[in-house]
């Protein structure tokens, strides 16, 4: 099972990082997500 992937394909994927669009999406989502604490529960809201 370990020999299914060649060493060349693993070397190519090591240097790749996330796309700029992915980073922007995650940052925008985290800025819009708010947690409000109630008496017994926490509520998560996505504020757009």
Secondary structure, 3 states (H helix, E strand, C coil): CHHHCCHHHHHHHHCCCCCHHHHHHHHHHHHHEEEEECCCCEEEEECC
